[in-house]
Amino acid sequence: MASIISIASGKGGVGKSVVAANLSVLLAQRGKQIVLADLDTGGADSHVLVGLLNPPLTLTDFLNHRVEHLRDIAQPLPIHPNVRIIPGTGDTLATANMPYAQKKRLIRQFQDIEADVIVVDIGAGCSYHTLDFFLMADYHVAIATPDPTSVLDLYRFLKLAAIRRVLSMFLTREVMAEGLANRDYSSVKEVLDVAGKTDESGRTLAEATLQAFQPALILNRATGRARVNVSQLKALLKEYVGGSLMLLGEIPEDPAMEQAVRTYVPVVQQAPSSPAVAALNKAADALLHLLATPPARAA
């Protein structure tokens, strides 16, 4: 069964799709069979970044039942024989706001895809769809830039993902569902408090679920003048969310990245000697090391 890596961001414009596409190629170069799946249902563009401008099949074909199996949408790419792509949807209200049952059908079908690794490029923001796609994976990677608003949105995204993770686990337990459902939570502490009042073991289960949430971070467009205090961010997440944060890599600001995007070719192929690619290679090696470790599971 494939290992699933979700790649998301708290806000758009941080280079999430570019990082996902390039990491997919680098993992393929390391001998892995890769599927890059674009689940940015409101603005899919991963196929453009890898030179597939007019894909014959997209996620829309699966959602509309023109194709019954998600695996049949995965199309080989000329950039590398080990990479296939599931192109995202067109910009329609129906696909961007899919019903819950449709979302569950989509998530289930990832289990039937034959590959070593599935890299899932997820839309930015904190909608339920985004959070659920992020959490369905075995390994979770967030992308941010040193920009203060990006860091703030990253923290907000990971906090809401942690809350969603706990609620999803509890809603499978009938005794907890009634007490936790139909509430709005602004902090993990609120979830823990309600869980503790609803069931004797509730708080313990919630805390164990949070401790198993161990997202990784890649910082993009880092410069000497603009850096993120990763230690402080780790401490904040540990205190207020409960999980640990791992830094997978820092990709420097590099004009080669933008030039590659403009020519529809991954930067790892267009400018393999660039500083950005050196950093992406380090991140890919760190990701391989992470994949060799069994994913932390919720209680």
N, C-alpha and C positions, 0 to 999 in steps of 0.2 A: 504494500500500500504506500502511496506517495506521502511524503512529508509536505504539509501545507504551511507556507509562510505568507502571512498577510502584511502588506505594507500600506500604511495610512499616514495621514497628517491632520493636525488640528485645523489648519487653514490651507487654502489653495495657494498656488504660486511658489511653493518651496522646492520644486523639483522632484516631487515624489515619483511621478511616472518615469522620468528620466532615470532616476536611481534604480527603480524596479526593472526597467528594460535592460540597463547595463549590467546589473547584477545577474539577471537571467542569462545573458550571454557569457559572463565570466564563469558562472557555475557550469554552463554547458562546456566551456573550454576545459574545465576540470573533470570532464568525463560524465557529468550527470545528464540524464534525460529530463529536460525542462519543459514545462507548460507555463506560459505566461498568460494569466487570465485577467482580463480587464473588467472589473466590477464597478467602475465609476459610471453608474447608470445614468447620471445626468450630464456627463461630458467626457465620454470615452475618447482617448487619443493615443493609447499605447501602440496601436497598429501603425499609426503615422510615424511614430518615433523609430520603428524598425523597418520602415520602407514599404509597408503594405497599405497603399493609399486607398484601394477599393476592394476590401475583402469580400469574397463571394458569399460568405456566411458570417453572421454576427450573433451575438447573444439574443438579439430580438427574434431571430428565427427559432431559437429554443423556447423563449418565453411565449411565443405565439403558436407553439406546437407544430411549426413547419418542420422542425427537426426534433425528434423525441429524446435523443440522448445527447447530453452536453459534450460527451467525449467526441462526438462526430463533428463538432464545430472546430476542434483543435486543428489548426492548419500549419503545415511546415513552413519555415521561413528560410529564404536563401542565405541569410546572414550566418547561419550555423546549422549543420545537420541535426544537432541535438535539441534544437529549440522549435517548439510549436506555440501557436498563439490562439487564444479564444478572444476574438475582437469584441469590444463592448458594444453597447446598444447605440441606436441613433438617438437624437435629442427629441424624444416624445414624452408627453406627460404620462402615457400609459406605462412605459418601461421605467421611467424615472421614479414612479410612485406605484410600484408593483404591490399587489395584495400580499398579505401574510402567507397564504397558502402557496402562492407562486414563489415567494422567497424560500420557504422551507423545501419546496421541490428542487430549487436551484442548489441549495446548500447540500442536500442529500446526494445529488448527482456527482459532486466532487469526489465521492468515495469510489466511483467507478472509473475514474480516469487513470490510465496506466502511465506512470512516470516515476522518476526518482523524487523530483521536487516540483510542486506547483507553487509558483509565485503569483499571489493575488494582489493586483493593484486596485486599491479601494479609493472611492471618492473621498474628498476632504469633508470635514465637518463632523457633526455629532448626531446625525439622524439615527433612528433605530436601525435602518438598513445598514448604514455605515458601521455602526457598533457591532451588529450581529455578524456581518461579513468579517470584520476584524477579529472577532472572538471565535469564529468557527475554526480558525487555524490552530496548528500545533505550536507555531512560533509566531510571535508578534513583533513587528518592527515599525517604529514611528520615525518619520522624517521631520526635521525642523531646521530652520536657519537661526543664526544668532540674533536676528531681529527680535526685540522685546515682545512684540505682539505675537510672533510665531511661538516663542517660548511659553507665553501665557496661554495661547490656544492649545499647545501641546499638553500642558498641565491639565487644562480643562478637559481635553479629550481623554486622557488617561484616567482621570478621576471618574468621568462618566462611563468609560469602558469598565472600570472596576465595579461600579455600582450595577451596571447591566449584567456583568458576569455573576455577581452574587444573586441578583434577582432571578436570572435565568435558571440558576441551580436550584433555588428554593421553589420556583413555580412548578417544578416536577414533583414536589412533595406536597400532597394535598393539605396536610396539617399546617404548612407554612403559607400556602398560596393565599388563603383568605385574608390573613393578617397583613401580607406584604403587597398584594395587588391593589391597583387603583389608588396609589399614593404617588406623590411627586417628591423626589429626593434631591437635595442639593449637596449632600455630603455623604461620605461613606459611613461616618459616625451615626447618622440617622438610620441607615439600613441596619447597622449592628444593633442599635438600641431597640428598634422595632422587632428584629429577629430574636433578640434576647427575651423580649416580653411575650412573644408568640409561642415559643417552644423552648423547653429546658436546654436542649442542645443547640439551639439556633445560633447563638452568638459564637460558639466554638466552631460550628460548621462554616459560618460566614468568615471568620478570621482565617481558617485553614484555606478557604477558597481564595481569599485575597493574597495570602502568602504564596500561593501557587501561581499567581499572576506576575510574571517576570518579563515585562516587555523590554525590547532592546531599542536603542536610539542611534540614528545616523544623523550627524550634523552636516548640513550642506551649505555651500557658499561661505565657509569659514575664512576669516582674514585675521591678520595679526591684531588689527584694531577692534574687531568685533568677535568676541568669544563668549561662550556660555559657561557659567559656573556650574559644571556638571555635578560636582560634589554637593552643591547646595540643592540642585534639582533632585538628586538622588535622596537627599535627606528629607526634603519636602514630601516626596512620594512615599517614602518609607513611613513617615509620621502620619500622613493624612490619607494615604491610599492603602498602605500595608504591604505592597509588593516591592520587589527590587528592580532597579533599572540598570541595564548593562549598556555601555557605550561600545557600539560596534565599529565606529570609525568617524573621521572628520574629513570631509571632502572640501578642498580649498576652492575659493573663487577662481575660476579658470575660463578664459574666453573660448577655449576649445570646446567646452560643453555647449555653449550657445551656437557655435558654428556647426557642430554636429547635428543639433536639433534642426537647424535651418536646411540641412541637406538630407534629412530623414535617414541618418545612419547613426548607430550607437557610437558614442565617443570612444569606447574601448576598441573599436575597429578603425575609426577615422584618425584618431590621434593617440595611438597606444603608448607613446612616450611622454604624454602630457602629465602634469602634476595631478590632475583630477583622476586620471586612470591609475596612477600609482596608488592613490588613496582608495579608489574603488577596489583595486586588487587586494589591499589589506582588509577592507570590509568583507570582501568575498571569502577570504581565508578565515576570518573571524566567524562568518556565517556558516562555513563548512564545519568549523569546530563546534559551533552551537548545534548543528544538525546531528553531530555524533553523540550528543547528550540527549537522553530521553526527555521529552517535554514534561514540564511540571503539570500535574493534573489537579483539577479541583477535587475537593473532598467528595 
